[in-house]
Amino acid sequence: MTTKVAAAAATVLLFACTALVQAAEVTYRNDIQPIFQARCAACHGSDAPEYPAFKEAKDQWLAKETGPRMDTYTHLISYTAWPDTGALMRRLDAGKPGNMYQYLGDDEAERQKNLALFKAWVGNWSLKRWAEISKEEIEGIKVRY
């Protein structure tokens, strides 16, 4: 398969996945939680520190390959709207794959499919931090339970 054909196939797959995701309401319980449990909980599960504790000793936690806790709905949405606005989006997809994108799947197709689900779940996929984001942009964040 040539590079151009492979790129075209990947683009078609991405659009197909995005269209399917947008057709159904994406929720934390049905769509995001299973991905999170399979792909993220090993480093961001119930044994991970709360965000303030993580920030205090970030280097020590990272040395243990542990990030801040995100294993519940409440924890995870705090990385979308407030207090750590846009953090989830920046880590998964900052206009290019973010540093956590690689963990979304075993191959590019699975990563793209799961990223599309996260984007549909969040709604307004903004990379902005709290001080930069507008009220209208905040209101566009869905994060349905």
Sequence and secondary structure as in RCSB ss.txt:
>XXXX:A:sequence
MTTKVAAAAATVLLFACTALVQAAEVTYRNDIQPIFQARCAACHGSDAPEYPAFKEAKDQWLAKETGPRMDTYTH
LISYTAWPDTGALMRRLDAGKPGNMYQYLGDDEAERQKNLALFKAWVGNWSLKRWAEISKEEIEGIKVRY
>XXXX:A:secstr
  HHHHHHHHHHHHHHHHHHHHHS   IIIIIHHHHHHHTHHHHSTTS  HHHHHHTHHHHHHTT      SHHH
HHTTTTSSSTTHHHHHHBSSSB TTGGGG SSHHHHHHHHHHHHHHHBS     TTT  HHHHHTB    
